[in-house]
Amino acid sequence: MHGARRRAPRFTDTGYETLLYDAMIGDSTLFHGADNVEAGSTVLEPVLEVWEGSPAGLATYPEGSWGPDGVDALMAGDGRQWRRPGGASR
């Protein structure tokens, strides 16, 4: 079958198995090309530079929390507030 894509045997069909099989047979259709990676870098570099130069930096917060402390002030700035499930408090 000319042009038909060869598939990995269907014992299980996870994304990793397909990706690894494609890598082993040299099928690069599921992989990003260097030009795509470079384009992504071109878009993200300015964002990273702004965060790096910002006095506040990038706000971080613990996993499972309601986010950084500044989010309440951000929402209150134009009269809004977060709704938390079940009336949970910060």
DAQUI-V163577 format. One record per pair of residues at least 12 apart in sequence whose C-alpha atoms are under 10 Angstrom apart, sorted by sequence separation. I is the first residue (numbers start at 1). J is the second residue. D is the distance in Angstrom with one decimal. If there is no record, write none. Layout:
# DAQUI-V163577
i: (I/I)
j: (J/J)
d: (D/D)
This chain:
# DAQUI-V163577
i: (8/9/18/19/59/8/7/8/6/7/6/66/5/8/7/66/72/6/6/69/5/66/66/67/66/65)
j: (20/21/30/31/71/21/21/22/21/22/22/82/22/25/25/84/90/25/27/90/27/88/89/90/90/90)
d: (9.3/9.3/9.2/8.4/9.6/6.1/8.0/7.9/9.7/8.1/8.7/9.7/9.9/9.7/9.8/8.6/9.7/8.9/9.1/8.9/8.8/9.6/8.8/9.0/6.5/8.0)
